[in-house]
Amino acid sequence: MPLLQHRKRGLNLSAFQSRNYRLFFLGQGLSMTGTFMTQIATVWIIYDLTHSALLLGITGFLGQLPTFLLAPFSGVLADRWNRHRLLILIQLLGLVNSALLTLLNYSNHLSPIALILLSTVAGLMRGLDVPVRQAFVIEMVDRREDLTSAIALNSALINAARLVGPAIAGVLIAAVGAGSCFLLDTLSYGVVIAALMLMQVKEQRSQEGQSANMWQRLREGWNYAYHFLPIRSLLLLLATMSLLGMSYLTLLPIVAVDILGGGSETLGFLTAASGVGALTAAIYLSSRHTVVGLVRLIACCPALLGVSLIVFSQSRILWFSLLLMGVAGFSSILQAASTNTVIQTIVDDSKRGRVMSFYAMSFMGMAPFGHLLLGSLASLIGTPNTLILGGCCCVISSLIFAKQLPHLRQIVYPIYVNLGILS
């Protein structure tokens, strides 16, 4: 499968040639940083007020569950309505929610129940936002060949915000209180809304089936994703990894205290190591100038994640555990971002929003169920055994997917040729 041109070296920043993407990157970077600041401040206040681990778990579950429930319907909207206007509307709703959180905090009316409710509303906004934002990427770049760059840069942006946001939140909470995180998050919504309004976006074409109702269009999207083997296989593998492998983060507090004999600082180091690995994966993807070869990488990632979790379960040395967390974070994001890139490349434009909603369900929507599953297993068979079991499932899934590679290549090859990616 020869490429039309030789691969280039260095970071692939071609997406920045598009003015709309530059605006999106700036606004989204500040907004995502604010979002992670609010998440840290929320759990801090809840634990500070209640000292209840149960409420922390409920908050995390309710904050992520809407992504699974709402993503399919958001995908239908993304295929039916103007994605640019939808994004502006969703960000406006997020701004209102964040402003209400800030107001309640500074008026001393912020209770744990109010925090949980507003956190759930924020989860609803994310459930609506993610499929629309993912489908909108193709409209922000001037050339389709810049799509790989845009998706990789998006992944790098999110993981950088995941590192920077909590760090800033920790400093602000100690210095001036958690309310400052809510205030800055509210202001960040204003920036991303301004960036979206400054974009010059062509009017979205009417998609097929406009007269069909939401359930019919949802069924069309499901049938398309299910019967198109490459998309079905990629999403099934990602959902399995999200459920059984990527949810290892929920067990890190137990590992930090009971296995490594540390405290909150150990948990911070483990979480940061995973984030550094994830950011490294995003930077690596940014250095790639073609989608060719990504399916092979996707096949290897679950095995790498599984092995790292199995070895991590037996590690009692902090520096070695940090190294393994870096590998786990690297393989997780490499698989998720690569899957995003391949699907965005091969999907039919008229089904893009709905398919990306299934991607959101597979990647982020499975997380709350993974947290519950791994937490329940850990209470029954212990944390090390749970990590080993999850790691083994990841390795087996990798082997099953690898067997499908020759057939998947035969299906994807004509699409790549038609798009000019391969000669």
One Martini backbone bead per residue (centre of mass of N, CA, C, O) as a GRO file, in nm:
protein
  423
    1MET     BB    1   0.072   0.052   0.031
    2PRO     BB    2   0.140   0.321  -0.112
    3LEU     BB    3   0.227   0.632  -0.087
    4LEU     BB    4   0.203   0.938  -0.237
    5GLN     BB    5   0.392   1.029   0.004
    6HIS     BB    6   0.623   1.106   0.206
    7ARG     BB    7   0.705   1.114   0.514
    8LYS     BB    8   0.709   1.327   0.766
    9ARG     BB    9   0.864   1.521   1.003
   10GLY     BB   10   0.731   1.585   1.286
   11LEU     BB   11   0.492   1.780   1.365
   12ASN     BB   12   0.140   1.786   1.294
   13LEU     BB   13   0.019   2.130   1.220
   14SER     BB   14  -0.192   2.166   0.979
   15ALA     BB   15  -0.459   2.256   1.126
   16PHE     BB   16  -0.353   2.559   1.178
   17GLN     BB   17  -0.427   2.665   0.885
   18SER     BB   18  -0.704   2.682   1.018
   19ARG     BB   19  -0.885   2.924   1.158
   20ASN     BB   20  -1.106   2.767   1.306
   21TYR     BB   21  -0.910   2.582   1.463
   22ARG     BB   22  -0.759   2.797   1.619
   23LEU     BB   23  -1.004   2.896   1.775
   24PHE     BB   24  -1.081   2.629   1.903
   25PHE     BB   25  -0.817   2.565   2.053
   26LEU     BB   26  -0.819   2.808   2.239
   27GLY     BB   27  -1.101   2.780   2.369
   28GLN     BB   28  -1.082   2.475   2.454
   29GLY     BB   29  -0.836   2.494   2.636
   30LEU     BB   30  -0.964   2.677   2.853
   31SER     BB   31  -1.223   2.511   2.906
   32MET     BB   32  -1.093   2.239   2.994
   33THR     BB   33  -0.938   2.352   3.229
   34GLY     BB   34  -1.191   2.449   3.382
   35THR     BB   35  -1.328   2.171   3.406
   36PHE     BB   36  -1.104   2.034   3.581
   37MET     BB   37  -1.119   2.236   3.810
   38THR     BB   38  -1.415   2.178   3.888
   39GLN     BB   39  -1.386   1.878   3.953
   40ILE     BB   40  -1.188   1.913   4.188
   41ALA     BB   41  -1.357   2.114   4.358
   42THR     BB   42  -1.604   1.932   4.398
   43VAL     BB   43  -1.473   1.689   4.548
   44TRP     BB   44  -1.349   1.858   4.771
   45ILE     BB   45  -1.608   1.974   4.897
   46ILE     BB   46  -1.758   1.711   4.950
   47TYR     BB   47  -1.540   1.587   5.136
   48ASP     BB   48  -1.517   1.826   5.336
   49LEU     BB   49  -1.830   1.807   5.425
   50THR     BB   50  -1.862   1.461   5.451
   51HIS     BB   51  -1.652   1.223   5.428
   52SER     BB   52  -1.767   1.067   5.156
   53ALA     BB   53  -1.715   0.812   4.936
   54LEU     BB   54  -1.997   0.768   4.822
   55LEU     BB   55  -2.045   1.059   4.712
   56LEU     BB   56  -1.812   1.049   4.519
   57GLY     BB   57  -1.919   0.814   4.347
   58ILE     BB   58  -2.188   0.944   4.271
   59THR     BB   59  -2.074   1.192   4.131
   60GLY     BB   60  -1.912   1.041   3.911
   61PHE     BB   61  -2.147   0.878   3.792
   62LEU     BB   62  -2.347   1.119   3.725
   63GLY     BB   63  -2.130   1.280   3.548
   64GLN     BB   64  -2.104   1.026   3.321
   65LEU     BB   65  -2.374   0.888   3.237
   66PRO     BB   66  -2.496   1.094   3.021
   67THR     BB   67  -2.307   1.014   2.790
   68PHE     BB   68  -2.446   0.740   2.740
   69LEU     BB   69  -2.751   0.840   2.712
   70LEU     BB   70  -2.715   1.108   2.505
   71ALA     BB   71  -2.528   1.059   2.260
   72PRO     BB   72  -2.722   0.945   2.039
   73PHE     BB   73  -2.904   1.205   2.024
   74SER     BB   74  -2.676   1.401   1.957
   75GLY     BB   75  -2.601   1.263   1.688
   76VAL     BB   76  -2.866   1.327   1.545
   77LEU     BB   77  -2.842   1.635   1.568
   78ALA     BB   78  -2.566   1.654   1.414
   79ASP     BB   79  -2.710   1.544   1.138
   80ARG     BB   80  -2.958   1.766   1.132
   81TRP     BB   81  -2.802   2.007   1.242
   82ASN     BB   82  -2.622   2.275   1.319
   83ARG     BB   83  -2.321   2.239   1.474
   84HIS     BB   84  -2.236   2.524   1.543
   85ARG     BB   85  -2.498   2.609   1.694
   86LEU     BB   86  -2.502   2.379   1.895
   87LEU     BB   87  -2.240   2.449   2.041
   88ILE     BB   88  -2.323   2.726   2.139
   89LEU     BB   89  -2.566   2.634   2.306
   90ILE     BB   90  -2.416   2.439   2.496
   91GLN     BB   91  -2.219   2.653   2.612
   92LEU     BB   92  -2.438   2.834   2.731
   93LEU     BB   93  -2.544   2.623   2.931
   94GLY     BB   94  -2.271   2.585   3.076
   95LEU     BB   95  -2.247   2.876   3.175
   96VAL     BB   96  -2.497   2.876   3.356
   97ASN     BB   97  -2.410   2.645   3.542
   98SER     BB   98  -2.140   2.775   3.637
   99ALA     BB   99  -2.264   3.039   3.746
  100LEU     BB  100  -2.442   2.904   3.961
  101LEU     BB  101  -2.210   2.777   4.117
  102THR     BB  102  -2.071   3.043   4.188
  103LEU     BB  103  -2.308   3.182   4.333
  104LEU     BB  104  -2.352   2.970   4.557
  105ASN     BB  105  -2.073   2.989   4.680
  106TYR     BB  106  -2.062   3.311   4.742
  107SER     BB  107  -2.355   3.275   4.911
  108ASN     BB  108  -2.351   3.012   5.094
  109HIS     BB  109  -2.548   2.771   4.917
  110LEU     BB  110  -2.348   2.522   4.904
  111SER     BB  111  -2.431   2.194   4.865
  112PRO     BB  112  -2.398   1.867   4.807
  113ILE     BB  113  -2.659   1.843   4.642
  114ALA     BB  114  -2.602   2.078   4.449
  115LEU     BB  115  -2.338   1.964   4.338
  116ILE     BB  116  -2.454   1.703   4.221
  117LEU     BB  117  -2.661   1.834   4.033
  118LEU     BB  118  -2.459   2.016   3.871
  119SER     BB  119  -2.280   1.779   3.783
  120THR     BB  120  -2.503   1.639   3.621
  121VAL     BB  121  -2.555   1.872   3.425
  122ALA     BB  122  -2.268   1.871   3.313
  123GLY     BB  123  -2.299   1.584   3.199
  124LEU     BB  124  -2.521   1.656   3.000
  125MET     BB  125  -2.351   1.851   2.834
  126ARG     BB  126  -2.138   1.640   2.750
  127GLY     BB  127  -2.336   1.444   2.608
  128LEU     BB  128  -2.399   1.665   2.387
  129ASP     BB  129  -2.109   1.768   2.297
  130VAL     BB  130  -1.917   1.543   2.194
  131PRO     BB  131  -2.046   1.453   1.920
  132VAL     BB  132  -2.055   1.735   1.794
  133ARG     BB  133  -1.752   1.804   1.816
  134GLN     BB  134  -1.644   1.561   1.658
  135ALA     BB  135  -1.812   1.623   1.392
  136PHE     BB  136  -1.693   1.928   1.357
  137VAL     BB  137  -1.397   1.892   1.272
  138ILE     BB  138  -1.436   1.865   0.958
  139GLU     BB  139  -1.535   2.184   0.947
  140MET     BB  140  -1.253   2.322   1.058
  141VAL     BB  141  -1.110   2.203   0.816
  142ASP     BB  142  -1.000   2.263   0.488
  143ARG     BB  143  -0.867   1.972   0.495
  144ARG     BB  144  -0.891   1.634   0.519
  145GLU     BB  145  -0.577   1.574   0.572
  146ASP     BB  146  -0.603   1.740   0.862
  147LEU     BB  147  -0.755   1.545   1.057
  148THR     BB  148  -0.529   1.401   1.206
  149SER     BB  149  -0.413   1.655   1.335
  150ALA     BB  150  -0.669   1.750   1.487
  151ILE     BB  151  -0.713   1.498   1.667
  152ALA     BB  152  -0.435   1.494   1.802
  153LEU     BB  153  -0.452   1.783   1.918
  154ASN     BB  154  -0.701   1.733   2.088
  155SER     BB  155  -0.573   1.519   2.269
  156ALA     BB  156  -0.344   1.697   2.374
  157LEU     BB  157  -0.525   1.913   2.497
  158ILE     BB  158  -0.682   1.742   2.703
  159ASN     BB  159  -0.426   1.628   2.855
  160ALA     BB  160  -0.311   1.901   2.934
  161ALA     BB  161  -0.562   1.988   3.097
  162ARG     BB  162  -0.548   1.743   3.296
  163LEU     BB  163  -0.281   1.857   3.421
  164VAL     BB  164  -0.328   2.169   3.468
  165GLY     BB  165  -0.600   2.202   3.611
  166PRO     BB  166  -0.545   2.052   3.886
  167ALA     BB  167  -0.297   2.221   3.961
  168ILE     BB  168  -0.440   2.495   3.977
  169ALA     BB  169  -0.659   2.409   4.176
  170GLY     BB  170  -0.476   2.342   4.415
  171VAL     BB  171  -0.367   2.630   4.451
  172LEU     BB  172  -0.639   2.787   4.475
  173ILE     BB  173  -0.763   2.636   4.715
  174ALA     BB  174  -0.529   2.711   4.914
  175ALA     BB  175  -0.541   3.030   4.867
  176VAL     BB  176  -0.882   3.113   4.785
  177GLY     BB  177  -1.048   2.876   4.696
  178ALA     BB  178  -1.287   2.694   4.508
  179GLY     BB  179  -1.450   2.932   4.373
  180SER     BB  180  -1.231   3.017   4.163
  181CYS     BB  181  -1.278   2.777   3.972
  182PHE     BB  182  -1.568   2.848   3.891
  183LEU     BB  183  -1.510   3.130   3.778
  184LEU     BB  184  -1.302   3.049   3.557
  185ASP     BB  185  -1.491   2.857   3.409
  186THR     BB  186  -1.698   3.069   3.327
  187LEU     BB  187  -1.499   3.243   3.160
  188SER     BB  188  -1.417   3.014   2.959
  189TYR     BB  189  -1.689   3.002   2.816
  190GLY     BB  190  -1.670   3.282   2.689
  191VAL     BB  191  -1.429   3.215   2.505
  192VAL     BB  192  -1.551   2.976   2.339
  193ILE     BB  193  -1.793   3.135   2.231
  194ALA     BB  194  -1.631   3.353   2.084
  195ALA     BB  195  -1.478   3.156   1.897
  196LEU     BB  196  -1.729   3.039   1.756
  197MET     BB  197  -1.843   3.320   1.649
  198LEU     BB  198  -1.573   3.378   1.469
  199MET     BB  199  -1.648   3.177   1.280
  200GLN     BB  200  -1.632   3.049   0.933
  201VAL     BB  201  -1.915   2.872   0.833
  202LYS     BB  202  -2.054   2.662   0.644
  203GLU     BB  203  -2.340   2.558   0.542
  204GLN     BB  204  -2.508   2.293   0.629
  205ARG     BB  205  -2.607   2.027   0.487
  206SER     BB  206  -2.850   1.838   0.406
  207GLN     BB  207  -2.960   1.549   0.529
  208GLU     BB  208  -3.058   1.253   0.518
  209GLY     BB  209  -3.373   1.206   0.649
  210GLN     BB  210  -3.521   1.464   0.771
  211SER     BB  211  -3.818   1.335   0.809
  212ALA     BB  212  -3.718   1.165   1.015
  213ASN     BB  213  -3.712   1.046   1.308
  214MET     BB  214  -3.510   0.988   1.570
  215TRP     BB  215  -3.536   0.675   1.579
  216GLN     BB  216  -3.476   0.624   1.282
  217ARG     BB  217  -3.195   0.762   1.278
  218LEU     BB  218  -3.074   0.588   1.499
  219ARG     BB  219  -3.111   0.319   1.348
  220GLU     BB  220  -2.941   0.392   1.103
  221GLY     BB  221  -2.676   0.433   1.258
  222TRP     BB  222  -2.663   0.151   1.384
  223ASN     BB  223  -2.669  -0.017   1.124
  224TYR     BB  224  -2.416   0.104   1.003
  225ALA     BB  225  -2.213   0.036   1.235
  226TYR     BB  226  -2.274  -0.274   1.249
  227HIS     BB  227  -2.233  -0.349   0.927
  228PHE     BB  228  -1.956  -0.199   0.956
  229LEU     BB  229  -1.689  -0.366   1.049
  230PRO     BB  230  -1.471  -0.156   1.130
  231ILE     BB  231  -1.650   0.005   1.327
  232ARG     BB  232  -1.747  -0.225   1.506
  233SER     BB  233  -1.465  -0.325   1.600
  234LEU     BB  234  -1.356  -0.061   1.718
  235LEU     BB  235  -1.586  -0.010   1.926
  236LEU     BB  236  -1.571  -0.278   2.079
  237LEU     BB  237  -1.280  -0.250   2.173
  238LEU     BB  238  -1.313   0.021   2.322
  239ALA     BB  239  -1.534  -0.069   2.522
  240THR     BB  240  -1.368  -0.291   2.657
  241MET     BB  241  -1.137  -0.108   2.756
  242SER     BB  242  -1.308   0.091   2.921
  243LEU     BB  243  -1.430  -0.125   3.116
  244LEU     BB  244  -1.149  -0.315   3.187
  245GLY     BB  245  -0.897  -0.099   3.166
  246MET     BB  246  -0.937   0.229   3.193
  247SER     BB  247  -1.067   0.193   3.501
  248TYR     BB  248  -0.809   0.190   3.692
  249LEU     BB  249  -0.835   0.473   3.835
  250THR     BB  250  -1.034   0.379   4.068
  251LEU     BB  251  -0.780   0.208   4.217
  252LEU     BB  252  -0.547   0.406   4.303
  253PRO     BB  253  -0.602   0.468   4.605
  254ILE     BB  254  -0.546   0.174   4.697
  255VAL     BB  255  -0.262   0.149   4.587
  256ALA     BB  256  -0.132   0.392   4.734
  257VAL     BB  257  -0.200   0.287   5.032
  258ASP     BB  258  -0.206  -0.045   5.048
  259ILE     BB  259   0.048  -0.111   4.852
  260LEU     BB  260   0.258   0.151   4.869
  261GLY     BB  261   0.226   0.324   5.142
  262GLY     BB  262   0.082   0.593   5.098
  263GLY     BB  263  -0.077   0.887   4.977
  264SER     BB  264  -0.186   1.159   4.817
  265GLU     BB  265   0.086   1.194   4.668
  266THR     BB  266   0.084   0.918   4.530
  267LEU     BB  267  -0.174   0.957   4.373
  268GLY     BB  268  -0.072   1.203   4.216
  269PHE     BB  269   0.162   1.056   4.072
  270LEU     BB  270  -0.005   0.838   3.926
  271THR     BB  271  -0.191   1.030   3.771
  272ALA     BB  272   0.034   1.192   3.630
  273ALA     BB  273   0.166   0.954   3.480
  274SER     BB  274  -0.079   0.892   3.306
  275GLY     BB  275  -0.091   1.177   3.177
  276VAL     BB  276   0.188   1.171   3.044
  277GLY     BB  277   0.132   0.928   2.864
  278ALA     BB  278  -0.108   1.055   2.713
  279LEU     BB  279   0.046   1.301   2.601
  280THR     BB  280   0.257   1.138   2.444
  281ALA     BB  281   0.056   1.006   2.250
  282ALA     BB  282  -0.049   1.270   2.126
  283ILE     BB  283   0.225   1.365   2.017
  284TYR     BB  284   0.277   1.125   1.838
  285LEU     BB  285   0.026   1.165   1.657
  286SER     BB  286   0.123   1.454   1.565
  287SER     BB  287   0.369   1.318   1.391
  288ARG     BB  288   0.158   1.215   1.208
  289HIS     BB  289   0.065   1.216   0.836
  290THR     BB  290  -0.113   0.945   0.869
  291VAL     BB  291  -0.355   0.680   0.887
  292VAL     BB  292  -0.161   0.482   0.815
  293GLY     BB  293  -0.130   0.214   1.063
  294LEU     BB  294  -0.341   0.250   1.299
  295VAL     BB  295  -0.475  -0.030   1.319
  296ARG     BB  296  -0.222  -0.173   1.424
  297LEU     BB  297  -0.197  -0.007   1.681
  298ILE     BB  298  -0.473  -0.078   1.800
  299ALA     BB  299  -0.405  -0.384   1.836
  300CYS     BB  300  -0.165  -0.328   2.053
  301CYS     BB  301  -0.277  -0.158   2.295
  302PRO     BB  302  -0.428  -0.365   2.478
  303ALA     BB  303  -0.177  -0.536   2.539
  304LEU     BB  304  -0.013  -0.311   2.672
  305LEU     BB  305  -0.218  -0.250   2.892
  306GLY     BB  306  -0.242  -0.533   3.017
  307VAL     BB  307   0.054  -0.574   3.099
  308SER     BB  308   0.079  -0.321   3.278
  309LEU     BB  309  -0.141  -0.411   3.485
  310ILE     BB  310  -0.020  -0.678   3.575
  311VAL     BB  311   0.250  -0.561   3.679
  312PHE     BB  312   0.130  -0.339   3.864
  313SER     BB  313  -0.008  -0.541   4.070
  314GLN     BB  314   0.306  -0.635   4.169
  315SER     BB  315   0.400  -0.366   4.253
  316ARG     BB  316   0.625  -0.199   4.526
  317ILE     BB  317   0.743   0.031   4.341
  318LEU     BB  318   0.708   0.350   4.264
  319TRP     BB  319   0.874   0.403   4.001
  320PHE     BB  320   0.758   0.154   3.853
  321SER     BB  321   0.459   0.234   3.873
  322LEU     BB  322   0.487   0.497   3.715
  323LEU     BB  323   0.581   0.370   3.452
  324LEU     BB  324   0.324   0.193   3.411
  325MET     BB  325   0.124   0.432   3.403
  326GLY     BB  326   0.242   0.556   3.150
  327VAL     BB  327   0.176   0.314   2.966
  328ALA     BB  328  -0.130   0.310   3.015
  329GLY     BB  329  -0.186   0.600   2.915
  330PHE     BB  330  -0.066   0.567   2.634
  331SER     BB  331  -0.243   0.327   2.526
  332SER     BB  332  -0.522   0.448   2.572
  333ILE     BB  333  -0.496   0.710   2.392
  334LEU     BB  334  -0.394   0.579   2.137
  335GLN     BB  335  -0.652   0.420   2.084
  336ALA     BB  336  -0.869   0.642   2.098
  337ALA     BB  337  -0.747   0.841   1.884
  338SER     BB  338  -0.712   0.639   1.652
  339THR     BB  339  -1.008   0.560   1.631
  340ASN     BB  340  -1.110   0.838   1.564
  341THR     BB  341  -0.951   0.879   1.302
  342VAL     BB  342  -1.051   0.635   1.139
  343ILE     BB  343  -1.354   0.690   1.156
  344GLN     BB  344  -1.349   0.981   1.037
  345THR     BB  345  -1.236   0.876   0.758
  346ILE     BB  346  -1.465   0.632   0.684
  347VAL     BB  347  -1.713   0.784   0.727
  348ASP     BB  348  -2.015   0.885   0.658
  349ASP     BB  349  -2.126   1.202   0.658
  350SER     BB  350  -2.439   1.139   0.724
  351LYS     BB  351  -2.322   0.959   1.000
  352ARG     BB  352  -2.118   1.102   1.188
  353GLY     BB  353  -2.269   1.186   1.448
  354ARG     BB  354  -2.373   0.901   1.528
  355VAL     BB  355  -2.100   0.755   1.536
  356MET     BB  356  -1.970   0.951   1.747
  357SER     BB  357  -2.169   0.870   1.968
  358PHE     BB  358  -2.064   0.577   1.988
  359TYR     BB  359  -1.784   0.661   2.066
  360ALA     BB  360  -1.859   0.803   2.331
  361MET     BB  361  -1.984   0.552   2.460
  362SER     BB  362  -1.728   0.369   2.444
  363PHE     BB  363  -1.531   0.563   2.598
  364MET     BB  364  -1.706   0.740   2.824
  365GLY     BB  365  -1.976   0.575   2.883
  366MET     BB  366  -1.824   0.319   3.025
  367ALA     BB  367  -1.687   0.430   3.282
  368PRO     BB  368  -1.902   0.402   3.514
  369PHE     BB  369  -1.918   0.089   3.482
  370GLY     BB  370  -1.619   0.035   3.534
  371HIS     BB  371  -1.606   0.147   3.818
  372LEU     BB  372  -1.816  -0.048   3.940
  373LEU     BB  373  -1.688  -0.315   3.856
  374LEU     BB  374  -1.400  -0.283   3.980
  375GLY     BB  375  -1.494  -0.215   4.266
  376SER     BB  376  -1.648  -0.480   4.316
  377LEU     BB  377  -1.417  -0.678   4.259
  378ALA     BB  378  -1.217  -0.566   4.472
  379SER     BB  379  -1.406  -0.645   4.718
  380LEU     BB  380  -1.382  -0.962   4.646
  381ILE     BB  381  -1.059  -1.015   4.513
  382GLY     BB  382  -0.904  -0.767   4.487
  383THR     BB  383  -0.698  -0.550   4.331
  384PRO     BB  384  -0.480  -0.725   4.191
  385ASN     BB  385  -0.683  -0.930   4.061
  386THR     BB  386  -0.841  -0.720   3.899
  387LEU     BB  387  -0.602  -0.624   3.724
  388ILE     BB  388  -0.542  -0.898   3.601
  389LEU     BB  389  -0.815  -0.951   3.472
  390GLY     BB  390  -0.821  -0.696   3.294
  391GLY     BB  391  -0.554  -0.753   3.145
  392CYS     BB  392  -0.637  -1.023   3.013
  393CYS     BB  393  -0.876  -0.908   2.851
  394CYS     BB  394  -0.703  -0.719   2.678
  395VAL     BB  395  -0.525  -0.930   2.541
  396ILE     BB  396  -0.752  -1.097   2.413
  397SER     BB  397  -0.874  -0.864   2.247
  398SER     BB  398  -0.622  -0.815   2.076
  399LEU     BB  399  -0.613  -1.095   1.938
  400ILE     BB  400  -0.892  -1.085   1.805
  401PHE     BB  401  -0.844  -0.827   1.637
  402ALA     BB  402  -0.587  -0.923   1.482
  403LYS     BB  403  -0.742  -1.142   1.311
  404GLN     BB  404  -0.905  -0.905   1.144
  405LEU     BB  405  -0.704  -0.732   0.979
  406PRO     BB  406  -0.710  -0.838   0.685
  407HIS     BB  407  -1.013  -0.776   0.641
  408LEU     BB  408  -1.006  -0.473   0.711
  409ARG     BB  409  -0.810  -0.387   0.488
  410GLN     BB  410  -0.992  -0.464   0.245
  411ILE     BB  411  -1.212  -0.247   0.321
  412VAL     BB  412  -1.030   0.021   0.357
  413TYR     BB  413  -0.856   0.056   0.103
  414PRO     BB  414  -1.065   0.185  -0.099
  415ILE     BB  415  -1.113   0.437   0.073
  416TYR     BB  416  -0.823   0.548   0.067
  417VAL     BB  417  -0.809   0.570  -0.239
  418ASN     BB  418  -1.056   0.763  -0.278
  419LEU     BB  419  -0.913   0.988  -0.081
  420GLY     BB  420  -0.585   0.979  -0.151
  421ILE     BB  421  -0.401   0.819   0.061
  422LEU     BB  422  -0.379   0.603  -0.164
  423SER     BB  423  -0.254   0.438  -0.466
   0.00000   0.00000   0.00000
